[in-house]
Amino acid sequence: MDNIKRIIECVPNFSEGRDLSVIRQITDVIENVDGVRLLDVDPGEATNRTVVTFVGEPDAVVEAAFRSVKVAGELIDMRQHHGAHPRMGATDVLPLIPVAGVSLEECAQMARDLAKRIAKELEIPCYCYEAAAFTDERRNLAVCREGEYEALGDKLSTPGKQPDYGVRPFDEHMARTGCTAVGARDFLIAVNFNLNTTSTRRANAIAFDVREKGRPVREGDSIIGKPKVDAEGNVIMKPGTLKCTKAIGWFIDEYKIAQVSMNITNINVTPLHKAFEEVCRCAQNRGVRVTGTEIVGLIPKRVLIEAGRYFLEKQNRSTGIPEEDIVLIAVKSLGLEDLKAFNPREKVIEYLLEDVDKKPQLVDLSVKVFAHETSRESPAPGGGTISAYMGALGAALGAMVANLSSHKAGWDDRCGEFSMWAEKGQMLMAELMHLVDEDTEAFNRIMDAFGMPKKTDEEKLLRAEAIQKATLYAAEVPLHTMKASYGVFEICKAMATTGNPNSVSDAGVGALAARAAVLGAGLNVKINAASLKDSAVADHLIDEANQLIEKANAEEKEILGIVESVINK
């Protein structure tokens, strides 16, 4: 019942930037894969190359990537290709990039598996590069693409230069498709930092201060001295302060300001907020001020979440607040609205996918409409859904008391302690809000199973099996609700004991809501378990529910006792 969405991005580069009909056929096959969202198509006439960006769940993205390579290999003839950009295949590069819930190592394995499939099924040889590379040397795309398309004939017959998958003679088919480099890399953020100056020289100086490459070391340590070189004649560089960054300074006529333009190639090493703070520091040292930030393209949600948490912690404020509040802090702190309006729904990958795929949900209804929907004659939403919502309200109250306590005058040194409890409350609330709709979905599965055909013996058997499977799920969901709701007691007890005494009654109400959620969900476990034919499974579910009910009653009693003692002091 893990509701964390796994998302990866794919940014293939196709060797066609002029024939829009060819480009359209390639992007059509990508869009036709369920679970994939096409985000951007960027053709270049001079480069004769199109960069396509799409995202989605891993299996769907990998399938869309495979299909796009297949169509590109059919439509693009590399023997006729000419352009300004290095290339070696109809699909030149095909990187997979982790966005959410997926590690770089997982993307690397996906890339290798994809390369193997392309080579086997499409007969297009593949090199694996960056994180997917089998050798350190081939992590560098330039090494894989050395000599470009024109050198493939020699490379395919030269040991050590052959592709990782699909080694074979250079025949007519390969002459048409070329080779593809399939890889995995970290998410790259393109960002511009706005400066209160029009000086490109000042902007460049700041860029050189921070970028990993740094600046040349000059004779006499002056800015105009001749660059120093080592024994091999290479210019000696003084590294900048930010790892995994590339940066330059430029003037933007549209805004009439200079900017530090930066690519962050590994946000795990240098997150956006760290880059922002360092550019601010170096700018200040040169008498310049950063007025804001401009994000180019899209970003993963965690970039803003991490930034929001960072700035909240700097303010000694609780981070256990709703996600949209954390994002707002990030937007304001980074100055993302400096040049124009910034809408996270249009810039964050997860939000874009959520808005496209989102189905109507109960948790999106107003309190009034939710109550009205519950009161209607339809059996769902019912008691299980309401139990999950009561548990969410209990978690919300626990988080509220923690946040009030973290901001209480004189308790600044305890902010971290209460922030931790508030974060726990937010996590439980999110889990239980997910279960609000999941419980109704479980009921709908039972109704769907009962609606299956039952004319033949085989249909009757399949229907009976589906009913039992759906019924088991309908018992497991409220059991999940019970366990999540039981976790609320820990927060409410801590807040009743150590939290702001002026809010102790709220902690008590949170405990009451948690107990009601546990007992209510328990009734749903029992009524669904009673319909299971497997008595051993049913007995286990009911026994687990009864144990949680017993413990919930005890927890509520203890917490209410604490609340009463604090009130009566």
N, C-alpha and C positions, 0 to 999 in steps of 0.2 A: 504493500500500500504506500510505497514511497512516491511522494508527489513532487520530487525534485526532477525537473525536466533536464534531460541530457541534450545538449545542442552543440553542433559543430558547424563551422563555416568552410566553404570551398571557394577558391578563387582561381579557376582555370584561366589560362591565357591561350586563346585560339589564334592561329596564324591566318586571320582574315579580318581586315578592318574596313573594307571598302564595299563589299557586296552585302547589302543589308538583308537580302533574301536568304543568303546562306547563314548569316548571324541569327536571323529570326528562327530558322529551322532548328538550329542548335539550342537556342534558349527555349523553344517550344517543348522539346523533350524534357528539359529540366523542369519546367513549370507543370508538366503533366504527371510528375511523380508526387503522390500524396505525401504530405508531411514536409514538403520543401517550399520555401519562400524565396523567389527570385528578388534580390534586393537592388542590383545595379548591373547595367550593361554599358560598357564604355569603349566604343570603337575608336581606333586612331587611324586616320588615313595615311599619314606619313610612315608610321610604323607598320601599317598593314596588319594590325593586331587588335584583338578585342579582349578586354578584361571583363570577366563575368563574376559576379558575387552572388552566392546563394547560401542559405542556412536551413537548418532543420535538425531532426533527430538523426543520429549517426547512420543507421541502416538506410534511411531514405536518401540522405545526402550522398552516400557512397553509390547507391544505385543510380541516382541522377547523374553523378559524375561519370560513371561507366557508360551510360547511354549517350551522354554528350560527346565522349571520346569516340564512340562508335559512329555517330552521325558526322562529326568533324572529319573522321578518317574517310568517310564516303564522299563528302562534299568538297573537301579542300585537297588540291593537288600540289604538293610541295615542290614539284618540278617547275611549277609556274609562279612560285612565290618569291616576291621581292619586297623588302621593307627595311626601315632604318633600325629595327630592334633585333638583337641576337635571337636566333630560333633554330630548332632542329626537328620540329614536328608539327603536324596539323593541330594537335593539342600539344603545345610546347611545354608548359608546366602545369602541374595539378596539385597544389598544396591543400592539405586538410589542416584545419586550425581549431583548437578547442575553445569553446565559448563558455559553456556552463555544464557542470556535472561530469566532465570528461577530462582526463589528464592528457598531457602531451604524449606520454608513453603509449596510451591507448590509441591516440591518433596516428602515431608512428606505425603501430601494428596494423591498423586499418589501411594505411597507405601502402604498406608492403603487400597485404592481401589483395588490395585493389590492383596494384602493379602486376602481380602474378596473374590475376584474372584477365586483365587487359592483354597481356602478352599471350596467354593461352587461348582465349576465346576470340580476340580480335586480331591476333598475330601482329601486334604493334609492340616492338621491344621497349622496355622501360628501365630507366635508371631510378634509383631511390636516393633522395637527397635530404639535406638538413637532418631533422631528428629521425627520419626513416632510413638514413644511410647505413650501410653495412660496414663502411670504413670511415675514419675521420676525414680523409681526403675528400670523399664524395659528399660530405656535409655541405661543401661549397658548390652551389649550382653551376658556377662558371667552369669548374673542373668537369662536371658531367656533360656540359654543353660545349666543351672545347672543340674548336673547329667548326662548330655549328652543323647545319644540315649537310653542307658540302663535304664534310670529313667522315660522314657515317660509314661510307663504304670501307674505308681503311680501318676505322675503329672497330667495326664488327668482326674483323678478322685478326685483330691485334690483342693478344692476351693482356689483361690489365686495363684495357680501355673498353672492353665489351660491356654491354648493358647488364644489369643484375638479373633481368628476366627476358626471355625471348631471343636469345642469341641464335642467329641463323644468317645465311648469306643475304647480301643486299640484292633483293630481287625487285621485280616491277611493283609488287604490292607495297614493299617498304619504301621504294622510291617515291611512291605517292603519299604515304602517311608519315614517313619519317619516324623518329623516336619521341617518346614522352618521358619527362622527368616527373615522377610522383613523389611527393614529400609531405612532411608534417612540420609545422613551425608554430611558434607562439603567436598570439594575436598582436598585430602591429597597430599602434595608435598614431595617427597623424594629428598633430596639434600645433596651433600657433598661439604664442603668448603676446598679447597686445602691449605696446610700450607707449609712454607719454612723450615720445620723441619722433622726429622725422628722420633721424640720422641712421642710415644703413650701417655706417662704420661702428656706431655705438651698439647697434643690434648684433652685428657680427662679433664684436668683442665679447658680448655677453654669451653668445652662442658658443664661442671658442672656450670660454670659461667653464661651461657645463658639459659640452658634448664629450663622449668617451675618447674620441680621437684627440681632442685638445687642440693645441696650436704648436707651430714650430718653435723650437728653442733657438734664439738668435744670439749672435755674437755680441758680447757686451751687455747681454740681457736687456737690450733696447727693443722697441717695437719696430724699428727700421733697420736693425742690423741684419747682416747676412745670415740665413739659416745655417745652423750647425749640422754637420753630417757625421755619421759613424765611419768606421774603418772600411765598410763596404759601399760607402757613398750614399747611404740612405739618410734622409732628413730625420733628425732627432726630434721627437715630439714630446711636449709636456701634456700628459693626459688631463682631461677635464674631470669634473667631480661626479658626473652621472654615468654609471655603467649602462650599456645597452641603449645608448641614445646617439642619434645623428642630428646635427642642427646647423642652421645657417641664419644669417640676418638678412632681411629684405624690406623694401618699402612697398606698401600696398596703396596704389593710387586711389582705389575705390574708397578706402577709409581715411586716407591722408595720414597714415601712421606707419611707423616701422614695427616689425614683428620679429620675434625669434621663432623660426619655423623648425619644428622638431618631429622626428620619428622616434617613438619609443618601441624598440624591437622586442623587449621582454618586460611585460608589466609585472611579472613576479619579482624581478630584480629592482626595477625602477617604476613604481606605480605613478599614476598621473599626479597625485597630490604631492608626492615627493619631488617630482620634476618642477611643479609649480612653485613650491616653497624655495627650491634652490635657485631657480631663475629669478625669483623675487629678491633673494639675498644678493645674488651677483649683480643684478640691475641696480639695487640700492647702493652697492659699493661703487658704482660708476655714476651715481647721481641721477639714475633713471628709475621710474616706477612702473611696475606691471599693473595695467588697469583692468585686465581681464584675460579670458582664455577663449579660443575658438577651436572647437573640435571639428576636424574634417572627416566626413564619413560617419560610420556607425561605431558604437562601442558596446562591449558586454556590460551588463547591469552592475557587475561587481566593481567596476571602475568607479562608479559614482557612490556605491555603498561604502567601499573602503575609504573614499575621500570624505564622505559625510561623517563616518565614524571617527576618522582622524581629527577632523576639525571640532567635533563634539568633545572628544577627549581633551583637546587643547583648551577648550572652554571649561573643562571640569564638569561636563554635563553628561547625563545618562545617555547611553546608546541603545537602551531598551525601549525605543519608540517605534511607531509604524514606519514601514519602508518608505512611504512617500514623504514622510517628514525628514528622514535621513537624506533622501535624494535632494530635497529642497535645500538643506544645509549645504550640500555639495555644490549645487548650482550657484548659490549666493556666495559661498566662500571662494570658489574658483573664478567668479566673475563671468560665468558662461553667458550672461545676458548683456554683456558690455556692448557688443556691436549690433546685435539683433536678438529677437525673442528666441529663447531656447525651450523647446518642448521635448522632455524626455521620451514621450510616446513616439516621437519621430526620429529619435537618435539612438535609442537603446534596443539592441537586437531582440532581447527577450520580450520587450513590450510590443514590438512590431509583430512578432509571432503570436503573442497572446491575443492581440487585437484581431488578427486574421482568423485564428482557429477557435476563438472563444465562443462557447455556446452559452445560451441564457442560463444563469445560475441563481439559486436561491439567495446566496450570500450577497448578491448585487442588488437585491430588492431593498426598498426602504423598510423600516421597522413596521410601519402600518401595512404596507402591501404584503409583507411576509406573514403578518398575523391574519390578514384576510385570506391569503392563499391557503394557510393551514386550516382555516375554519370551513372551507368549502367541502362538498360531499366526496371529493376524490380522496382515496386513502393515503396518498402521499402529496406533500410531506406529512409525516406522522410522528409518533413518539420518539423514534430513533433519531430523526433529524432534530427535533426539539431538544433532545438530550445532548446532542453534540453542540448545539448552540448555547445551551445553558453552561456546558463545560467551558466553551469559548469565553462566555461572559465572566465566569469565575476566574479564568486566567487573566482576562483583561483587568479585572479589579485588583488582582494581585500585582500586576505590572504597574497599575496606576499608583498604588500605595508605595511601591518601590521608587517610582519616578518622583513622587511628591517628597519622599524621604531624602532622595539624592540631592534635591534642590532646597532642602530645609536650611535656613540660616543657622550657621554655627556647626553644621554637619559636613562641611566641604571635604574634610579628610575621609569621609565615609562614602564619597560619591561612587568609587569603584565597586565597593561592596553592594550597594543598592542597584547600580547599573547592571551587575551580573544577574541579580534576581529579576530585574525588569526584562533582560534579554531572554531569560528562561520563560518568563510569562509570554513574551511575544512569540517564541517558538511554539509553545503549547497552544496558544491562541490560533496561530496559523494552521497547525495540524488539525485542530478541532473544527476550524472553519472549512477546511477541505472535507472533513467527515460529514459536515452538514449536507453537502450535495452527494457525497458518496453513499450515504444511507438511503437517500431517495433513489439513486442509481441502482443500489442493490435490490430494492423492491421492484424496480422496473425490469430487472433481469428475470425475476420470478414470473412476472406477468408475461414477458416475452416467451419464456419457456412453456408456460401453460398455453400460449397461443400457437405452439408448433403443431403441425399436422399429425394426425393419429389414425390414419386409415389403414395402414398396413402394420404387420407385426414389427417390422424394422423401424418404422416411424414411431410406433408406440414405445419401443425400447429407447430410441434416441431422445424422445420427449421426456421419458421418465428419468433418464440419466441427466438431461439438461436441468430438469426441475430440482433434482437432488443437488447438483452442483451449484445452482443459483441459490438454493436454500441454505447450503453451507456457507456461501459467501455472505448471505444476508444475516447469518449468525456471527460471522467473524468480524464484520464491520462494526456492529455495536460493541463487541468485545474490545476492539481497538479503541473505540470511544471511551469505554470504561477505564482502560489503562491510561489513556492520555488525560482523562479527567481526574483520575486519582493523583496524577503528578501535580495537579494544582494545589493540593493540600500542603505540600512542602513549601511552596511559595507563600501561601496565606499564613501558615504557621510562623514562618520566619518574619513576615511583616507584622503579624499580631504581637510577636515577642520583641522584635528589635526595631520595627519601623516607626514612622511618625505616629505618636499616640493619638493625635487629632484625627487620624484616618483609620483607627483600629476597627471601627464598625464596618468599614468597607472591606477589610480583610475578612471579617466575620461573614459578611454577605457573600464574599467570594467562596468561602468554605461551604456555605449553604447551597450555593449554585453547583459546586463541584459534587456534593453528595447527591443532589437531585439528578445530576447528569449520570453518575455512576449507577444509581438505583434504576433510573429510567431506561438507560441503555441495557441494564441487566435484564429487565423485563423483555426487551426485544431479543436478547440472546436466547432466553428460555423459550419464548413462543416459536422462534424459528428452529431451535434445536429439537423441539418436540415433533417437528415434521420430518426429521431425518430418519432414514431407515437403519443407518448404522448406529446402533445404540451406544456402542463404546465411544464413538466420536461425540455423540450428543451428551452423554454423561460427563465426558471430559470438559466440554464447553460450559455446561451448567455448573459443574463443580468449581471451575475457575471463576465464573461469574459470582457465585455465592461467596467465595473467599474475598473477592474484591469488595462486595457489598458489606461484608462483616468489617473489613478494615476501614472502609469509608465511614461507616457509622461511628467507629471509634475515633477516627481522625476529626470528624466534625465535632464530636462531643468535647474532645480535648481543646480544639481551637476556640470553640465558643466559650469554654471555661476561661481561657486566657483573655479573650475579648472582654468578658464580664468583669474580670479582675482589674483590667486596665481602666475600664469605664468607671468602676466604683472606687478607684483610688482617691 
